[in-house]
Amino acid sequence: MGRTLTPKDCHALMNLLVKQATGQQSIAVTDTSSFISAGEKVLETGMENVINSLNIVLGRTLISARPYDAKLTLMEEMNTDLYTSRLRKISFYSKLAKPSGAFNTDLYSNLHEGFTAGQNPDSEGTAQSTKSQWEQNPPHALEMNFGGSSTWQMAITTYEVQLQNAFRSESEFAQFVSGYMTEFANDISSMREAWNRMNLLNKIASVYDMSDNMEGSVVNLTKRFNDRFGTSYTSAELRSTYLKEFLAFFVSEFKLASEHMTERTSKYHWSPENVEGDILLRHTPYSAQRVYLFNELFTEAESLVLPQIFNPNYLNIKTQYEKIGYWQSVEDRARIKVVPSVVDADTGLQKAGTEVDIPYVVGMITDKDGLMTNFMLDKIASTSLEARKLFRNTWHTYLRNAINDNTENCVIFIMKDED
């Protein structure tokens, strides 16, 4: 079933992603009560009775809130608006050469007395020359539609006077307001990051799921290393005992993949079939490549690996690279477990793929057009003051589309022990 164009409420998904990202899904009980001053929640003076988490002020107040900048912004390439619920992308299939009509060849006698500009069939009806110059050769186009949208809202309530007795002065109250607005902004940043992380996860999982139709797009570095050197090391051994040799090998594999993606070929992407049997050829110049790497693997050797991968003449580390602290969950940073959205190669419609469970994702090189966040609406609206209860609400409404286009080049690097 194809993706619907009507907005889908995704607040539950966003909450799930944020919980995984912040480790709320699996919390271990660790007793630190004897060593840490965590602050009591209730004091004898009682609570103010609006939000019921602030005590009536007795002394100085420390506001704890730090701005958080969302990560995973590299894919934020596409901006549309509310009036565009469908993004249409048109590509063109590669066209092959035709037999020459300018000469007499081993295939056709084009130049012969009495021949016309047509095919000049013989007595058995076989064409002896090529077609005329008026043979039509229209372009063969591929249209991909990225439709639909997902929406969620966030809200914050501002009280006019009710909280003032919880503070000693106007400036202290202003600090409190600034603090909770900072934390509210942090929540918005976390949602933005979670949305982009979902997009990134789906890209990796969908490429893995569609790898039979995307030659060369999945590189199992463990298998590739063992095949190259005739060894039988496990992934864990390569990341520990033989890390130096493995990282040198990875740099070589990465640079080759990056270079090969600049060539116009049928590899590293899905080519939808058409009635003419054409092939969709793609190339991704260095300037259009985007790189995501699992930072934990390269922390110890970052100064050795990254300068070899990134070079101003090829890949710019400042504008084309994003390091990933974790892919899906802080509890298992290298792993992904995703049921991706993919395209059915037979029907051309979007569907749910098979569950993808990759124990260790090293990184990905993708064409920037193959992974994008589509911004359709960012709207902030505030209510007027509620005259009787003296508060106002500010609502933030978001409408997004996450775009994965596997007709564009992509290579993912994983580590997986063979059964």
C-alpha positions in Angstrom: 0.0 0.0 0.0 1.4 3.4 -1.0 2.0 6.2 1.5 -1.1 8.4 2.1 -0.9 12.1 1.6 -2.9 13.0 4.7 -0.9 13.9 7.7 -0.1 11.1 10.2 0.3 11.9 13.9 3.7 10.7 14.9 4.0 12.0 18.4 4.1 8.5 19.9 7.0 7.5 17.5 8.9 10.7 18.3 8.5 10.0 22.0 9.8 6.4 21.4 12.8 7.6 19.5 13.7 10.2 22.1 13.4 7.6 24.9 15.7 5.2 23.1 18.1 8.1 22.3 18.2 9.2 26.0 18.3 5.8 27.5 14.9 5.8 29.1 13.9 2.5 27.6 16.2 0.4 29.8 17.3 2.1 33.1 19.5 0.1 35.5 18.9 0.6 39.2 22.2 2.0 40.7 22.2 3.1 44.3 24.2 6.3 44.7 22.1 7.8 47.5 24.9 7.7 50.0 27.2 9.8 47.8 25.2 12.3 45.8 23.2 15.3 46.9 20.3 15.1 44.5 18.0 17.6 46.1 14.8 16.8 47.9 11.6 17.2 46.0 9.4 18.4 49.0 10.3 20.9 51.7 8.4 21.5 54.9 7.2 24.9 53.6 5.1 23.2 51.0 4.7 23.6 47.2 3.2 26.3 45.2 -0.1 24.9 43.9 0.1 25.5 40.1 2.7 23.2 38.7 3.3 21.6 42.1 7.0 21.1 41.8 8.3 24.4 43.2 8.6 25.1 46.9 7.8 28.5 48.4 11.1 30.3 48.2 13.3 30.4 51.3 16.7 31.1 49.9 18.7 31.5 46.7 17.5 29.6 43.6 19.8 27.9 41.1 18.2 27.4 37.7 19.6 24.3 35.9 19.1 24.4 32.1 21.6 24.3 29.3 20.9 24.8 25.6 21.1 21.6 23.5 22.0 21.8 19.9 20.3 19.1 17.8 22.6 16.7 16.0 22.1 14.9 12.6 21.4 18.1 10.7 23.5 17.1 7.7 20.5 15.7 5.9 18.3 18.8 6.2 18.5 19.7 2.6 14.9 20.2 1.3 12.4 22.9 2.2 8.9 23.0 0.8 5.7 24.3 2.4 2.2 23.3 3.5 0.9 23.6 -0.1 3.2 20.9 -1.3 2.3 17.5 0.2 4.0 15.6 -2.6 7.6 15.9 -3.9 8.0 14.7 -7.4 11.4 13.7 -8.6 12.1 13.0 -12.3 15.2 11.1 -13.5 16.1 9.8 -16.9 17.2 6.3 -17.9 20.4 5.8 -19.8 20.0 5.4 -23.6 22.2 3.0 -25.6 23.9 3.6 -29.0 22.1 2.8 -32.3 23.6 1.2 -35.4 25.3 3.7 -37.7 23.5 4.7 -41.0 26.4 6.9 -42.2 28.4 3.9 -43.6 28.0 0.5 -45.1 28.8 -1.8 -42.2 28.7 -5.5 -41.3 25.1 -5.0 -40.1 23.5 -2.7 -42.8 24.0 -1.6 -46.4 22.9 2.0 -46.0 24.5 3.4 -49.1 23.2 1.6 -52.2 21.7 2.7 -55.5 18.0 2.9 -55.3 17.8 2.7 -51.5 15.6 5.3 -49.8 16.0 6.8 -46.4 14.0 4.0 -44.9 14.9 0.5 -43.9 14.7 -1.0 -47.4 13.4 -4.5 -46.7 14.5 -7.4 -49.0 12.2 -9.9 -50.5 11.9 -11.7 -47.2 11.1 -8.5 -45.4 14.4 -8.2 -43.6 15.7 -4.6 -43.2 18.8 -4.0 -45.2 19.5 -0.5 -43.9 18.8 1.5 -40.8 15.7 3.6 -40.2 15.4 7.1 -41.5 16.6 10.3 -39.7 13.0 10.8 -38.6 13.0 7.8 -36.2 11.7 9.2 -32.9 13.8 8.8 -29.8 12.1 10.4 -26.8 13.7 10.4 -23.4 12.7 7.6 -21.0 11.8 9.2 -17.7 11.4 7.8 -14.2 9.1 9.7 -11.9 9.4 9.0 -8.1 6.8 10.6 -5.8 7.7 11.2 -2.2 4.4 12.0 -0.6 2.7 12.2 2.8 3.6 14.0 5.9 4.0 13.4 9.6 3.0 15.8 12.3 3.4 16.5 16.0 2.9 19.4 18.4 4.5 20.7 21.5 3.1 23.2 24.0 4.3 25.3 26.9 2.1 27.2 29.4 3.1 30.6 30.8 1.5 31.8 34.0 1.3 35.6 34.5 1.5 36.0 38.3 0.9 32.6 40.0 4.5 31.6 40.4 5.9 34.8 41.7 5.6 33.9 45.3 8.1 31.1 44.6 10.9 33.6 44.0 12.6 36.5 45.8 12.8 39.0 43.0 11.8 39.8 39.4 15.3 38.9 38.2 15.1 35.5 39.9 11.7 34.9 38.4 13.0 35.9 35.0 15.8 33.4 35.4 13.2 30.7 36.1 11.3 31.6 33.0 14.4 31.6 30.9 15.4 28.2 32.4 12.2 26.4 31.5 12.0 28.0 28.1 15.6 26.8 27.5 14.6 23.3 28.5 11.5 23.5 26.3 13.7 24.5 23.4 15.9 21.5 24.2 12.9 19.2 23.9 12.2 20.7 20.5 15.8 20.0 19.5 15.6 16.4 20.7 12.5 15.9 18.6 14.2 17.4 15.6 17.2 15.1 16.1 14.9 12.1 16.7 13.1 12.8 13.4 16.4 13.0 11.5 17.7 9.9 13.3 14.6 7.9 12.2 15.3 9.0 8.7 19.0 7.9 8.9 18.0 4.5 10.4 15.5 3.9 7.7 18.1 4.7 5.0 20.6 2.2 6.4 17.9 -0.5 6.9 16.2 0.0 3.6 19.5 -0.3 1.7 20.3 -3.5 3.6 16.8 -4.9 2.9 17.0 -3.9 -0.9 20.6 -5.0 -1.3 19.7 -7.7 -3.8 18.6 -4.9 -6.1 21.5 -2.6 -5.2 24.8 -4.2 -6.2 27.7 -3.2 -4.0 25.7 -1.2 -1.5 26.4 -3.3 1.5 30.0 -3.9 2.6 30.5 -6.4 5.4 33.9 -5.3 6.5 34.5 -8.5 8.6 33.9 -10.8 5.7 35.8 -8.5 3.3 38.8 -8.4 5.6 38.9 -12.2 6.1 38.5 -12.9 2.4 41.3 -10.5 1.5 43.8 -11.8 4.0 42.7 -15.4 4.3 41.9 -15.0 8.0 38.9 -16.0 10.2 38.8 -13.2 12.7 35.6 -12.2 14.4 34.3 -8.7 14.3 35.2 -8.2 18.0 38.8 -9.3 17.3 39.1 -6.9 14.5 37.9 -4.0 16.7 40.4 -4.9 19.5 43.4 -7.1 18.9 43.7 -6.3 15.2 42.3 -2.7 15.3 45.3 -1.1 13.7 45.3 -3.4 10.7 41.5 -3.2 10.4 41.4 0.6 10.4 44.0 0.7 7.7 41.9 -1.7 5.7 38.7 0.3 6.3 40.3 3.5 5.0 41.3 1.7 1.8 37.7 0.3 1.4 36.1 3.6 2.1 38.3 5.6 -0.3 37.6 3.1 -3.1 33.9 3.1 -2.5 33.9 6.9 -2.4 35.8 7.0 -5.7 33.7 4.4 -7.4 30.5 6.3 -6.5 31.8 9.2 -8.7 31.6 6.9 -11.7 28.4 6.7 -13.8 27.4 3.1 -13.3 24.5 0.8 -12.4 26.0 -0.1 -9.0 25.2 1.2 -5.5 21.5 2.0 -6.3 18.2 0.5 -7.3 17.2 0.8 -11.0 13.4 0.4 -11.4 12.5 -1.7 -14.5 10.7 -0.1 -17.4 9.0 -1.6 -20.4 12.0 -0.6 -22.7 14.4 -2.5 -20.4 16.5 0.6 -19.8 19.0 1.0 -16.9 19.1 3.9 -14.6 22.7 5.0 -14.3 23.9 7.2 -11.4 27.1 9.0 -10.4 27.7 10.9 -7.2 30.5 13.4 -7.4 32.6 14.0 -4.2 30.7 17.3 -3.6 27.4 15.5 -3.4 28.5 12.7 -1.0 27.5 12.8 2.6 29.3 10.7 5.2 28.1 9.3 8.5 30.6 7.3 10.7 30.2 5.6 14.1 32.5 7.8 16.2 33.3 5.2 19.0 35.2 3.0 16.6 37.5 5.8 15.5 38.0 7.7 18.8 41.4 6.2 19.5 42.7 6.6 15.9 40.7 9.7 14.8 43.9 11.6 14.0 45.1 8.8 11.8 41.8 7.8 10.0 39.9 11.0 9.3 42.8 13.0 7.6 43.1 10.1 5.2 39.4 10.0 4.4 38.7 13.7 4.2 40.6 16.0 2.0 39.5 19.4 0.7 40.0 18.2 -2.9 37.6 15.3 -2.3 35.5 15.3 0.9 35.1 18.3 3.2 35.0 17.2 6.8 33.3 20.4 7.8 30.3 20.3 5.4 30.0 16.6 4.3 30.6 14.6 7.5 28.7 13.9 10.7 30.0 11.7 13.4 27.5 9.4 15.1 27.6 8.8 18.8 25.0 6.1 18.5 22.7 4.9 15.7 19.5 4.0 17.6 19.9 3.6 21.3 22.5 4.8 23.8 22.2 1.3 25.4 23.5 -0.5 22.3 25.2 2.3 20.3 26.4 0.4 17.3 23.3 -1.7 16.7 20.2 -1.0 14.7 16.9 -3.0 14.7 14.5 -1.5 12.3 11.5 -2.5 10.1 12.2 -0.1 7.2 10.0 1.5 4.6 11.0 0.2 1.2 9.8 0.2 -2.3 8.3 -3.0 -3.7 10.4 -3.7 -6.8 7.4 -5.3 -8.5 4.6 -2.8 -7.9 6.6 0.3 -7.3 4.6 1.1 -4.2 5.9 1.7 -0.7 5.7 -1.1 1.8 7.1 -2.3 5.1 10.3 -4.3 4.6 11.6 -7.2 6.6 13.1 -6.6 10.0 16.8 -5.6 9.7 19.0 -6.4 12.7 22.6 -5.3 12.2 24.8 -5.7 15.2 27.5 -3.2 14.2 27.1 -0.3 11.8 30.4 1.4 11.0 29.1 4.1 8.6 27.6 5.1 5.4 28.3 7.2 2.3 25.2 8.4 0.5 24.2 10.8 -2.2 22.7 13.9 -0.6 19.6 13.5 -2.8 19.0 10.0 -1.4 18.6 11.1 2.2 16.7 14.3 3.0 14.4 15.9 5.5 11.5 17.7 3.9 10.3 20.7 6.0 6.7 21.5 5.2 5.6 23.5 8.2 7.1 25.0 11.3 4.4 27.1 13.0 4.3 28.8 16.4 1.0 30.2 17.7 0.2 31.7 21.1 -3.2 32.0 22.7 -4.4 35.2 24.3 -4.4 35.6 28.0 -7.0 33.5 29.7 -8.7 36.3 31.6 -10.0 34.3 34.5 -7.1 32.0 35.2 -4.3 34.3 33.9 -2.2 32.0 31.8 -1.5 31.6 28.1 -0.3 28.7 25.9 2.2 28.6 23.1 1.8 25.8 20.6 4.5 24.6 18.2 3.2 22.6 15.2 5.5 20.6 13.0 4.8 18.9 9.6 7.7 16.8 8.1 8.4 14.3 5.5 11.4 12.0 5.6 12.8 11.2 2.2 14.8 8.0 1.4 15.5 7.6 -2.3 17.3 4.3 -3.1 17.6 5.2 -6.8 20.5 7.3 -5.6 23.9 5.9 -4.8 24.6 4.7 -1.2 27.1 2.4 0.4 26.8 1.1 4.0 29.7 -0.4 6.0 28.8 -3.0 8.6 30.5 -5.7 10.7 28.8 -9.0 11.0 30.2 -12.4 11.8 29.2 -15.1 9.3 27.2 -18.0 10.6 
